[in-house]
Amino acid sequence: MLELSIPGWGLVALGALLVAAEIFVMAFIVMWFGIGTILTGLLTLFIPDMNLGLQILLAGLLGGVLMYLLR
């Protein structure tokens, strides 16, 4: 069975793009999910066996928790 996943560097790059997109959105929502995606990418570098579903879930949860706690 083929398990899909995004490489850690790809998640870090996607998170950086989301943080940069915050300049245009100016709602301070996209930034938190960008930071969550960056943290998930860094975690994927240490745990490379994460599948795509877990990566998306973790990025969303981290972004939501960061937005709730730090907003």
Secondary structure by P-SEA (a helix, b strand, c coil): cbbbbbcaaaaaaaaaaaaaacccccccaaaaaaaaaaaaaaaaaacccccaaaaaaaaaaaaaaaaaacc
